[in-house]
């Protein structure tokens, strides 16, 4: 289990100050940008190269949808406690798509692929960005935005999207919640493995790492009053997200009812 103090910000700022490194990998996207901007600014002062990873927000709506469909396929009851959250998120998603449509911003598989790339490229201190693509057509979708930036109207739309989307997106690398967890659940690490599972499609690796992960697991969370959620500066629904991560990463596919 990692040290709760080992946030992305602390580690990378120490690496910048150390002076031995020429290039940094940093998490930076339109939902989790505060730490990234501080790191990019510090790297600029030391004349270090930067590459942005996790530039596209996680496809949380699909995660909820798949979670429900898998439960039905396995003749398992979709836990009653998730239903209000699921319905609330579906409304988040509809509101977000409405904002994007009003501002003529594209959506793709419920992701803001094009907008996410534009947001990163808008910051001149982000020298390159890692993007996921399945074919050359998807790659061209990103390349076409090189040299362009978002308009002020589009930025206003993104800000509204942040307000709607924030509660179901854990900021990987934040670690603000782990120090207050009485069961020592490694929230950040679990969320990162679930990112590998659901977005990077590295299911086998993610499940194996989760199986061997020391510390508490989310089956300890339902009797907890939610210290992690109270500590989260972004108001993330941490307990339901941990439950879905446990469902994805467990070899027995257990749903926490």
C-alpha positions as CSV (number, residue, x, y, z in Angstrom):
1,X,0.0,0.0,0.0
2,X,1.4,3.4,-0.9
3,X,1.9,6.3,1.4
4,X,-1.1,8.8,1.3
5,X,1.5,11.6,1.1
6,X,2.8,10.2,-2.2
7,X,0.6,12.4,-4.4
8,X,1.4,13.0,-8.0
9,X,2.1,16.6,-7.1
10,X,4.6,15.8,-4.4
11,X,6.4,13.1,-6.3
12,X,6.8,15.1,-9.6
13,X,7.7,18.4,-7.9
14,X,10.5,16.5,-6.0
15,X,11.6,15.0,-9.3
16,X,11.7,18.5,-10.9
17,X,13.7,19.9,-8.0
18,X,16.1,16.9,-8.1
19,X,17.3,18.0,-11.6
20,X,18.3,14.6,-13.0
21,X,15.3,14.2,-15.3
22,X,14.7,15.6,-18.7
23,X,11.1,14.5,-19.3
24,X,8.0,14.1,-17.1
25,X,4.8,12.1,-17.5
26,X,2.0,14.0,-15.9
27,X,-1.7,13.5,-15.5
28,X,-3.6,16.5,-16.9
29,X,-7.1,16.8,-18.2
30,X,-10.1,19.2,-18.1
31,X,-11.4,17.5,-15.0
32,X,-8.2,17.2,-13.1
33,X,-6.1,20.2,-14.0
34,X,-5.0,22.0,-10.8
35,X,-2.1,19.7,-9.9
36,X,-1.1,19.3,-13.5
37,X,-0.8,23.0,-14.2
38,X,1.4,23.5,-11.1
39,X,3.6,20.7,-12.3
40,X,3.8,21.9,-15.9
41,X,4.7,25.4,-14.6
42,X,7.5,24.1,-12.4
43,X,8.9,21.9,-15.3
44,X,8.9,25.0,-17.5
45,X,11.1,26.9,-14.9
46,X,13.6,24.0,-15.1
47,X,13.4,23.7,-18.9
48,X,12.1,20.1,-18.7
49,X,10.0,18.4,-21.3
50,X,6.5,17.2,-20.5
51,X,4.2,14.5,-21.8
52,X,0.6,14.5,-20.7
53,X,-1.1,11.1,-19.9
54,X,-4.7,10.4,-18.9
55,X,-5.7,13.4,-21.0
56,X,-9.2,12.0,-21.6
57,X,-11.7,11.7,-18.7
58,X,-12.7,8.1,-17.8
59,X,-15.9,6.8,-19.5
60,X,-17.8,6.7,-16.2
61,X,-21.3,6.5,-17.8
62,X,-20.3,3.3,-19.7
63,X,-18.9,1.9,-16.5
64,X,-22.2,2.3,-14.7
65,X,-24.1,0.9,-17.7
66,X,-21.8,-2.1,-18.0
67,X,-22.0,-2.7,-14.3
68,X,-25.8,-3.0,-14.4
69,X,-25.9,-5.1,-17.6
70,X,-23.3,-7.6,-16.1
71,X,-25.4,-7.9,-13.0
72,X,-28.5,-8.8,-15.0
73,X,-26.6,-11.2,-17.2
74,X,-25.3,-13.1,-14.1
75,X,-28.8,-13.1,-12.6
76,X,-27.7,-10.8,-9.9
77,X,-29.8,-8.1,-8.4
78,X,-28.6,-4.6,-9.3
79,X,-27.9,-3.3,-5.8
80,X,-30.7,-1.0,-4.7
81,X,-28.3,1.5,-3.1
82,X,-26.7,2.2,-6.6
83,X,-29.9,3.0,-8.4
84,X,-30.3,6.7,-7.2
85,X,-26.6,7.3,-8.0
86,X,-27.0,5.6,-11.4
87,X,-30.1,7.7,-12.3
88,X,-28.3,10.9,-11.0
89,X,-25.3,10.2,-13.2
90,X,-27.5,9.5,-16.3
91,X,-28.9,13.0,-15.7
92,X,-25.3,14.4,-15.5
93,X,-24.5,12.8,-18.8
94,X,-27.6,14.1,-20.5
95,X,-26.9,17.6,-19.2
96,X,-23.3,17.4,-20.4
97,X,-24.3,16.3,-23.9
98,X,-26.8,19.2,-24.0
99,X,-24.0,21.7,-23.1
100,X,-21.8,20.2,-25.8
101,X,-24.5,20.2,-28.4
102,X,-25.4,23.8,-27.7
103,X,-21.7,24.8,-28.2
104,X,-21.2,22.5,-31.2
105,X,-18.7,20.3,-29.4
106,X,-18.5,16.7,-30.4
107,X,-19.0,13.6,-28.2
108,X,-17.6,10.2,-29.1
109,X,-18.5,7.1,-27.2
110,X,-19.6,9.3,-24.3
111,X,-16.1,10.8,-24.1
112,X,-15.0,14.3,-24.9
113,X,-12.1,13.0,-27.1
114,X,-11.7,16.0,-29.3
115,X,-12.4,18.6,-26.6
116,X,-10.0,16.8,-24.2
117,X,-7.2,16.9,-26.7
118,X,-7.9,20.6,-27.5
119,X,-7.8,21.4,-23.8
120,X,-4.4,19.9,-23.3
121,X,-2.9,21.5,-26.4
122,X,-4.2,24.9,-25.2
123,X,-1.5,24.8,-22.5
124,X,1.8,25.5,-24.3
125,X,3.7,24.0,-21.3
126,X,2.3,20.6,-22.3
127,X,4.7,19.6,-25.0
128,X,3.0,16.4,-26.1
129,X,0.0,14.3,-25.2
130,X,-0.6,10.5,-25.2
131,X,-3.9,9.6,-26.8
132,X,-5.7,6.2,-27.2
133,X,-6.8,5.2,-30.7
134,X,-8.0,2.0,-32.4
135,X,-7.5,3.0,-36.0
136,X,-6.0,5.8,-38.1
137,X,-9.3,7.6,-38.4
138,X,-9.4,8.1,-34.7
139,X,-5.8,9.3,-34.7
140,X,-6.6,11.9,-37.4
141,X,-9.4,13.1,-35.1
142,X,-6.7,14.2,-32.6
143,X,-4.1,15.4,-35.1
144,X,-6.5,17.9,-36.7
145,X,-6.5,19.9,-33.5
146,X,-2.8,20.5,-33.4
147,X,-2.2,24.2,-33.3
148,X,-5.7,25.1,-32.3
149,X,-7.2,26.1,-29.0
150,X,-10.6,26.2,-27.4
151,X,-12.7,29.4,-27.7
152,X,-13.9,31.2,-24.7
153,X,-17.4,29.9,-25.3
154,X,-16.1,26.3,-25.4
155,X,-14.2,26.8,-22.2
156,X,-17.4,28.1,-20.5
157,X,-19.1,25.0,-21.7
158,X,-16.4,22.8,-20.3
159,X,-16.7,24.5,-16.9
160,X,-20.4,23.7,-16.9
161,X,-19.5,20.1,-17.7
162,X,-17.0,20.0,-14.9
163,X,-19.8,21.0,-12.5
164,X,-22.0,18.2,-13.7
165,X,-19.4,15.5,-14.1
166,X,-17.1,16.0,-11.1
167,X,-18.9,13.7,-8.6
168,X,-18.3,10.5,-10.5
169,X,-14.7,11.1,-11.6
170,X,-11.9,10.1,-9.1
171,X,-8.7,12.2,-9.7
172,X,-6.1,9.5,-9.9
173,X,-3.0,10.8,-8.2
174,X,-4.8,13.1,-5.8
175,X,-4.7,10.9,-2.6
176,X,-6.6,13.4,-0.4
177,X,-8.9,10.7,1.0
178,X,-6.5,7.9,2.0
179,X,-5.1,9.4,5.1
180,X,-8.6,9.6,6.7
181,X,-9.7,6.1,5.9
182,X,-9.9,4.0,9.2
183,X,-9.7,0.8,7.2
184,X,-6.6,1.9,5.2
185,X,-8.2,1.2,1.9
186,X,-5.7,2.2,-0.9
187,X,-8.4,4.2,-2.8
188,X,-6.0,5.8,-5.3
189,X,-4.3,2.5,-6.2
190,X,-7.7,0.7,-6.6
191,X,-9.0,3.5,-8.9
192,X,-5.9,3.3,-10.9
193,X,-6.2,-0.4,-11.4
194,X,-9.8,0.1,-12.4
195,X,-8.7,2.7,-15.0
196,X,-6.3,0.1,-16.4
197,X,-9.2,-2.4,-16.5
198,X,-12.0,-0.3,-17.9
199,X,-10.2,2.2,-20.1
200,X,-6.8,0.7,-21.1
201,X,-8.3,-2.8,-21.4
202,X,-5.5,-4.4,-19.5
203,X,-7.9,-6.6,-17.6
204,X,-5.6,-9.5,-16.7
205,X,-2.9,-7.2,-15.4
206,X,-5.3,-5.0,-13.4
207,X,-7.1,-8.0,-11.8
208,X,-3.8,-9.7,-10.8
209,X,-2.5,-6.5,-9.2
210,X,-5.7,-6.0,-7.3
211,X,-5.6,-9.5,-6.0
212,X,-2.1,-9.0,-4.6
213,X,-2.9,-5.5,-3.3
214,X,-2.3,-5.2,0.5
215,X,-4.6,-3.1,2.7
216,X,-8.3,-3.0,3.0
217,X,-10.7,-3.7,0.1
218,X,-14.0,-2.0,-0.7
219,X,-16.0,-4.8,1.1
220,X,-15.1,-2.8,4.2
221,X,-16.7,0.4,3.0
222,X,-20.4,-0.1,3.2
223,X,-20.6,0.0,7.0
224,X,-18.4,3.1,7.0
225,X,-19.9,6.6,7.3
226,X,-17.9,7.7,4.3
227,X,-14.7,9.4,5.6
228,X,-13.3,9.4,2.1
229,X,-16.2,11.2,0.6
230,X,-16.2,13.8,3.3
231,X,-12.4,14.4,2.7
232,X,-12.6,14.6,-1.1
233,X,-12.1,18.2,-2.3
234,X,-14.1,17.4,-5.5
235,X,-17.1,15.8,-3.8
236,X,-16.6,12.4,-5.5
237,X,-19.0,9.5,-4.8
238,X,-16.1,7.4,-3.7
239,X,-17.9,4.5,-2.1
240,X,-20.0,3.6,-5.2
241,X,-16.9,3.9,-7.4
242,X,-14.9,1.6,-5.1
243,X,-17.8,-0.9,-5.3
244,X,-17.7,-0.9,-9.1
245,X,-13.9,-1.2,-9.1
246,X,-14.2,-4.2,-6.8
247,X,-16.8,-5.7,-9.1
248,X,-14.5,-5.3,-12.1
249,X,-11.3,-6.4,-10.5
250,X,-12.4,-9.4,-8.4
251,X,-11.9,-12.8,-9.9
252,X,-15.3,-13.9,-8.5
253,X,-17.0,-10.8,-9.9
254,X,-18.6,-10.1,-6.6
255,X,-21.1,-7.3,-6.4
256,X,-21.1,-5.5,-3.1
257,X,-24.8,-5.5,-2.1
